[in-house]
Amino acid sequence: MAKEDKVINIIRQRIQDAENGTLFFNSSFPEFDDEYVGQILSDLAKEGVIHHLSRGVYLKAETTRFGLVYPPLEKIAEAIAKRDNAEVIPTGATALNMLGLSEQVPMNAVFLTSGSARKIALGGRTITFRRAVPKNFAVKGKYTSLIVQALRFIGEGNMTADDLASVEEIIRSHPEPETMEGDMAAMPTWIRRIFLRTKKREGV
């Protein structure tokens, strides 16, 4: 068996063994030449073994009569960020939905990124990466960061009593003491007041 055929078969087998919803990049097979892996992945996409999402991004997914079954968009965003050694933060309506503050699933999931800005089409939905300055990534707690982004989107003047109650419940349910002190220092003042009030009331 030629060396080239052996590499193709190894990559094909790893993809076949992977679970549906797995993303593949050239860097997913670091033992082989990056450019050559890219060509193999492109050829496998043409065969229908995997699906091309964006430049250098491929997905193994189940196909139904409704189309491809995509993993949660935040999982795709996180995998791309990991590949690029970048940070990402769900923002806007995406953060609201992930926290359960909105039942509406955004058709355009928006993430702030320390990497490159880009847009990826996924059937009828898209993932948009918006490049942001480093201070946007100062809040380190996973849920704390989501809350901050969701509240920024709602706006101080638009907060309802129900919004406030829901946010306080999330803070109580997902305390992040390891990062909280530094995170509160990085928050807008009005958001910090919500956290301080909740912590004082509940002893979080």
N, C-alpha and C positions, 0 to 999 in steps of 0.2 A: 504493500500500500504506500503510495506516495506520501511524503511528509505533509503536503498541502491537504490531501484528502483526510489524513489523520486528524489534523487540526479542525477541519470542518466537522468531522464526526464527533469530536470531543465537545465542541461548542453546541452542536445540534443536540447531543445527548443531555448536556447540562440544562439546556432550555426545556427539553421534554420532561426532565425530572423535576423541574421547578414548579411551584404552585401557580395557578392562575392568579393574575394580579401582580406578578413579579416584573419589575422593570430591568432592562438590560442596557448597558452602555459599552462603549469600546473598553472602558476601564474595568468592566466586570470580569475580564479575562486577562489579568495583568501579566501572565506568563507568556503571552503571545504579542506580536507586533500590533501596536494600536491601530495603524492604518489598515492592516490586513484584517483585523477583527471587524473593523467598520465595514469593510467590503462584504465579509461573510454575513454579518447581521443584515446588511442591505439585501443580499441575495435571499436570505431566509425570510425576510419580510415579503419579497416578491413571491415566494412559494406559499405564503400564508401561515408559516410556522409561528411567526411573531408579527406584531403590527407596528408600523412606523408612526410615532406620535409627533416628533419634532426632530430637528437636526441632532443626530447622535443619540436619540432617545427611542427605545423600543419597548413594547409591552407584550407579555404573554397573557392572553385573555380568552375567556370563553365567548363564543359567538352564539347568540340566540336569534330568534326571529325578530327581536326588538333591536338587535345590533350588539356591539361589544359590551361586555360586562366590565366596567372600569372599577378599580379600587377607589376608596375615598380620595377625593382630590387632594386633601392635605397629605396623604401618604405619598402621592406622586410628587407633590411639591417638596416634601422632606427628602425623598430619595434623590431628586435632582440637586437639591441644596447640598446634600452629603457628597455627591459626586463632585460638585464644584467647590467644596470646602467653604461653603457660604452659610449664612444664617437666613432663616425666613420666619416671618411672623404673619399669621392670618390677620387680616384687617377688615374694617368696614362690615358689610353685611355677612361676610364669611365668618368673622369672629362672633357676631351675634348668633348665627345659626349653630356654630360649634358649641357655644355655651348654653344653647337651648333658650336664648332670649328671643328668638324668632323661629317660627316653624317654616318660614319661607326659605327654600334652598336657592341660593343665588346661582343664576346661570353662568355668571362670570365670577369665579372665585379669585379674589385679589390677595396677594401676599407681598409684603415688603421684603426686600432682599438686600443683602450686602454684596450679592453677585451681580450678574448681568441682567438687565431688563429684557423681558421677552414675553411672548404670548403663545400658548399651546392650545390648539383646538382639539376637543375631545367629543366627537359627535356634535350634539347640540349645545355643549357647554365649553367653557374655556377656562384656562388658568392664566392669570396675568401676574407677572413678577414686576414689581415697581422698585427700582433701585432707591434705597433710602440712605440717609447719612447715619453715621455710627450711633448718635445719641438715641435713635429709635430702637436700638437693641440693648439699651442700658438696663431695662427691666428683664431679669433672668428667669423668674418663676414662670412655669408654663401657663398656669391658670391666671396668675396675676397679669401676665403680658396680654392674654386674651381679653381679660376684663378691661384693662387700660385701653386697648384698641377699640373694643366695643363701646365703651363710654365716650371715647373721643368721637366716634361715629354718631352716637345719639346726640351728644352735645349737652352741656350743663343746663341750658335753658329748656331743653325738651324732656328732661328726666321726669317720669311719672312715679307715683307711689309704688305701682306694681314693678316698674323697672328696678327701683331702689331695693325693694324687698327681695327680688330675684337675685340681684347682685350680692346682697348681704348673705343670702343663703349659699351662694357659690363660694364666697370668701370663707364662711364657716365650714363648709363641706370639704374644701380643698386648701387647708392652711399650708403655707410654704415657709416655715420659720427660718430655714437655712438662707433664704434669699430676701426675706421680707424687709429687713432693715434697709438694705441697700436699694431695694426696689421702691420703697416708699419715698426715698430721697430723690429718685428719678422721675416720680410721677408729677403731673400737673397738680397744683395745690388743691383744686376742688375734688379731684379724684382721691388724693391722699386723705382728705377729710372723711370721705366715705369709709375708707379702710380703717382709719383711726377710730371712728365712731363705732364701727362694727367690732373691732378688737376690744374696745373698752366695754361695750355692752355684753359681749359674749365671752370675753377672756380668751380670745383666739391667740 
